Amino acid sequence: MAEPKIFNVRKADSNEVVELDGVVIDITESITDAVEKYQVDDLKLFESEGRKLAEALFSSLPGGTIDALLVELLTRKKSGLIVTY
């Protein structure tokens, strides 16, 4: 297996009310291996992992980075969202 890619992204600033920790996201196990290992429906696994990623990102990234990420994700996925009349 090749070495995992490392992407460094800045976290939001802490303030006097909230101290934000950094987050490490480990994406190394394949979805097929996880479905077989945990004996779960792949749709339920996708939903669970999507929620975990959202929690990690929303709890640590600045709002501007979240906004830019959403734009990038929707731009990349837009062909699946096109409705023909």
MDAnalysis code that builds the backbone (N, CA, C; Angstrom):
import MDAnalysis as mda
import numpy as np

u = mda.Universe.empty(255, n_residues=85, atom_resindex=np.repeat(np.arange(85), 3), trajectory=True)
u.add_TopologyAttr("name", ["N", "CA", "C"] * 85)
u.add_TopologyAttr("resid", np.arange(1, 86))
u.add_TopologyAttr("resname", ["MET", "ALA", "GLU", "PRO", "LYS", "ILE", "PHE", "ASN", "VAL", "ARG", "LYS", "ALA", "ASP", "SER", "ASN", "GLU", "VAL", "VAL", "GLU", "LEU", "ASP", "GLY", "VAL", "VAL", "ILE", "ASP", "ILE", "THR", "GLU", "SER", "ILE", "THR", "ASP", "ALA", "VAL", "GLU", "LYS", "TYR", "GLN", "VAL", "ASP", "ASP", "LEU", "LYS", "LEU", "PHE", "GLU", "SER", "GLU", "GLY", "ARG", "LYS", "LEU", "ALA", "GLU", "ALA", "LEU", "PHE", "SER", "SER", "LEU", "PRO", "GLY", "GLY", "THR", "ILE", "ASP", "ALA", "LEU", "LEU", "VAL", "GLU", "LEU", "LEU", "THR", "ARG", "LYS", "LYS", "SER", "GLY", "LEU", "ILE", "VAL", "THR", "TYR"])
u.atoms.positions = np.array([
    [0.837, -1.181, 0.000],
    [0.000, 0.000, 0.000],
    [0.881, 1.244, 0.000],
    [0.514, 2.219, -0.804],
    [1.257, 3.475, -0.879],
    [1.081, 4.274, 0.408],
    [2.015, 5.155, 0.654],
    [1.918, 6.034, 1.816],
    [0.666, 6.908, 1.689],
    [-0.092, 7.093, 2.779],
    [-1.274, 7.967, 2.723],
    [-0.861, 9.403, 2.398],
    [-1.721, 10.110, 1.683],
    [-1.494, 11.526, 1.403],
    [-1.853, 12.314, 2.650],
    [-1.109, 13.343, 2.918],
    [-1.385, 14.207, 4.059],
    [-1.750, 15.580, 3.527],
    [-2.918, 16.076, 3.962],
    [-3.395, 17.401, 3.586],
    [-3.451, 18.249, 4.854],
    [-2.773, 19.358, 4.869],
    [-2.790, 20.240, 6.031],
    [-3.765, 21.380, 5.780],
    [-4.716, 21.547, 6.709],
    [-5.742, 22.576, 6.617],
    [-5.780, 23.305, 7.956],
    [-6.011, 24.616, 7.923],
    [-6.025, 25.410, 9.168],
    [-7.348, 25.258, 9.897],
    [-7.282, 25.146, 11.224],
    [-8.493, 25.070, 12.043],
    [-8.961, 26.487, 12.376],
    [-10.197, 26.569, 12.849],
    [-10.737, 27.850, 13.288],
    [-9.986, 28.314, 14.534],
    [-10.016, 29.603, 14.776],
    [-9.390, 30.147, 15.984],
    [-10.250, 29.827, 17.199],
    [-9.594, 29.530, 18.299],
    [-10.293, 29.384, 19.572],
    [-10.644, 30.776, 20.076],
    [-11.580, 30.842, 21.006],
    [-11.898, 32.127, 21.626],
    [-12.036, 31.934, 23.122],
    [-12.481, 32.978, 23.825],
    [-12.568, 32.885, 25.287],
    [-13.638, 31.895, 25.755],
    [-14.547, 31.512, 24.882],
    [-15.623, 30.586, 25.241],
    [-15.304, 29.157, 24.812],
    [-14.717, 29.008, 23.632],
    [-14.502, 27.676, 23.063],
    [-13.031, 27.490, 22.706],
    [-12.453, 26.398, 23.183],
    [-11.096, 26.011, 22.810],
    [-11.211, 24.892, 21.774],
    [-10.751, 25.139, 20.561],
    [-10.865, 24.150, 19.490],
    [-9.591, 23.332, 19.366],
    [-9.764, 22.029, 19.357],
    [-8.642, 21.125, 19.152],
    [-8.496, 20.839, 17.666],
    [-7.326, 20.396, 17.269],
    [-7.140, 19.933, 15.902],
    [-7.864, 18.606, 15.708],
    [-8.056, 18.212, 14.467],
    [-8.749, 16.971, 14.130],
    [-7.881, 16.194, 13.145],
    [-7.792, 14.882, 13.340],
    [-7.123, 14.004, 12.397],
    [-8.177, 13.077, 11.803],
    [-8.269, 13.042, 10.487],
    [-9.211, 12.168, 9.789],
    [-8.395, 11.080, 9.110],
    [-8.673, 9.835, 9.452],
    [-7.937, 8.686, 8.912],
    [-8.797, 7.997, 7.860],
    [-8.386, 8.094, 6.602],
    [-9.116, 7.464, 5.493],
    [-8.187, 6.437, 4.861],
    [-8.180, 5.224, 5.443],
    [-7.266, 4.193, 4.949],
    [-7.953, 2.859, 4.670],
    [-9.028, 2.542, 5.390],
    [-9.719, 1.273, 5.184],
    [-10.723, 1.404, 4.043],
    [-10.782, 0.398, 3.154],
    [-11.727, 0.479, 2.033],
    [-13.152, 0.246, 2.527],
    [-14.113, 0.785, 1.810],
    [-15.515, 0.639, 2.192],
    [-15.936, -0.826, 2.139],
    [-15.460, -1.570, 1.149],
    [-15.804, -2.994, 1.038],
    [-15.294, -3.768, 2.241],
    [-14.062, -3.498, 2.652],
    [-13.507, -4.169, 3.830],
    [-14.320, -3.845, 5.076],
    [-14.732, -2.597, 5.215],
    [-15.504, -2.191, 6.391],
    [-16.878, -2.843, 6.415],
    [-17.547, -2.917, 5.256],
    [-18.873, -3.549, 5.191],
    [-18.773, -5.014, 5.601],
    [-17.752, -5.703, 5.089],
    [-17.566, -7.113, 5.435],
    [-17.162, -7.287, 6.903],
    [-16.270, -6.444, 7.378],
    [-15.754, -6.562, 8.745],
    [-16.849, -6.311, 9.788],
    [-17.665, -5.274, 9.564],
    [-18.663, -4.893, 10.558],
    [-20.062, -5.421, 10.248],
    [-20.198, -6.126, 9.122],
    [-21.483, -6.722, 8.738],
    [-22.609, -5.684, 8.762],
    [-22.386, -4.580, 8.053],
    [-23.387, -3.519, 7.998],
    [-23.773, -3.250, 6.550],
    [-24.926, -2.673, 6.376],
    [-25.407, -2.240, 5.068],
    [-24.530, -1.069, 4.611],
    [-24.085, -1.080, 3.353],
    [-23.195, -0.015, 2.900],
    [-23.852, 1.356, 2.954],
    [-25.169, 1.452, 2.713],
    [-25.844, 2.745, 2.797],
    [-25.779, 3.291, 4.223],
    [-26.004, 2.435, 5.207],
    [-25.915, 2.876, 6.605],
    [-24.488, 3.303, 6.946],
    [-23.508, 2.599, 6.401],
    [-22.116, 2.969, 6.640],
    [-21.796, 4.316, 5.992],
    [-22.264, 4.540, 4.756],
    [-22.056, 5.836, 4.100],
    [-22.655, 6.963, 4.943],
    [-23.887, 6.755, 5.432],
    [-24.556, 7.780, 6.234],
    [-23.790, 8.046, 7.530],
    [-23.362, 6.992, 8.195],
    [-22.621, 7.129, 9.446],
    [-21.300, 7.862, 9.229],
    [-20.595, 7.484, 8.189],
    [-19.306, 8.119, 7.934],
    [-19.476, 9.557, 7.475],
    [-20.538, 9.829, 6.730],
    [-20.827, 11.212, 6.342],
    [-21.082, 12.088, 7.554],
    [-21.853, 11.563, 8.519],
    [-22.121, 12.315, 9.753],
    [-20.837, 12.542, 10.552],
    [-19.970, 11.518, 10.623],
    [-18.707, 11.668, 11.355],
    [-17.814, 12.725, 10.710],
    [-17.737, 12.700, 9.384],
    [-16.931, 13.708, 8.688],
    [-17.490, 15.108, 8.910],
    [-18.807, 15.240, 8.802],
    [-19.436, 16.542, 9.021],
    [-19.144, 17.049, 10.426],
    [-19.274, 16.186, 11.419],
    [-18.997, 16.585, 12.803],
    [-17.550, 17.028, 12.955],
    [-16.620, 16.266, 12.411],
    [-15.199, 16.622, 12.517],
    [-14.919, 17.969, 11.860],
    [-15.476, 18.173, 10.675],
    [-15.196, 19.405, 9.941],
    [-15.892, 20.619, 10.554],
    [-17.184, 20.483, 10.887],
    [-17.919, 21.603, 11.458],
    [-17.417, 21.986, 12.839],
    [-16.835, 21.053, 13.558],
    [-16.346, 21.364, 14.910],
    [-14.934, 21.927, 14.911],
    [-14.303, 22.012, 13.745],
    [-12.910, 22.457, 13.762],
    [-12.554, 23.503, 12.701],
    [-13.278, 23.564, 11.591],
    [-12.900, 24.478, 10.506],
    [-13.570, 25.840, 10.642],
    [-12.923, 26.884, 10.111],
    [-13.568, 28.193, 10.058],
    [-14.749, 28.161, 9.079],
    [-15.727, 29.007, 9.312],
    [-16.911, 29.056, 8.453],
    [-16.576, 29.274, 6.987],
    [-15.587, 30.121, 6.706],
    [-15.219, 30.385, 5.316],
    [-14.681, 29.142, 4.618],
    [-13.955, 28.314, 5.342],
    [-13.444, 27.066, 4.770],
    [-14.597, 26.097, 4.527],
    [-15.547, 26.029, 5.467],
    [-16.730, 25.182, 5.286],
    [-17.490, 25.620, 4.037],
    [-17.702, 26.931, 3.883],
    [-18.420, 27.452, 2.711],
    [-17.705, 27.078, 1.416],
    [-16.388, 27.273, 1.387],
    [-15.612, 26.949, 0.191],
    [-15.646, 25.450, -0.111],
    [-15.608, 24.630, 0.936],
    [-15.684, 23.180, 0.764],
    [-17.031, 22.771, 0.179],
    [-18.115, 23.336, 0.694],
    [-19.445, 23.019, 0.163],
    [-19.559, 23.392, -1.311],
    [-19.047, 24.551, -1.679],
    [-19.062, 24.968, -3.086],
    [-18.272, 23.982, -3.931],
    [-17.091, 23.596, -3.457],
    [-16.244, 22.657, -4.202],
    [-16.916, 21.295, -4.348],
    [-17.519, 20.792, -3.278],
    [-18.198, 19.493, -3.335],
    [-19.381, 19.523, -4.298],
    [-20.193, 20.560, -4.206],
    [-21.359, 20.652, -5.095],
    [-20.953, 20.873, -6.551],
    [-19.885, 21.618, -6.763],
    [-19.391, 21.825, -8.132],
    [-18.921, 20.505, -8.732],
    [-18.223, 19.721, -7.962],
    [-17.746, 18.424, -8.456],
    [-18.876, 17.436, -8.667],
    [-19.949, 17.556, -7.917],
    [-21.063, 16.607, -7.969],
    [-22.218, 17.108, -8.827],
    [-22.110, 18.299, -9.413],
    [-23.248, 18.940, -10.073],
    [-23.843, 18.128, -11.211],
    [-23.063, 17.323, -11.914],
    [-23.628, 16.549, -13.024],
    [-24.698, 15.583, -12.527],
    [-24.588, 15.108, -11.313],
    [-25.592, 14.218, -10.747],
    [-26.824, 14.952, -10.251],
    [-26.750, 16.290, -10.192],
    [-27.858, 17.081, -9.694],
    [-28.661, 17.747, -10.810],
    [-28.217, 17.594, -12.052],
    [-28.896, 18.242, -13.175],
    [-30.224, 17.545, -13.454],
    [-31.279, 18.332, -13.581],
    [-32.600, 17.808, -13.869],
    [-32.955, 18.158, -15.308],
    [-33.338, 17.153, -16.079],
    [-33.766, 17.409, -17.445],
    [-35.278, 17.484, -17.488],
    [-35.800, 18.322, -18.338],
    [-37.249, 18.504, -18.439],
    [-37.794, 17.798, -19.637],
])
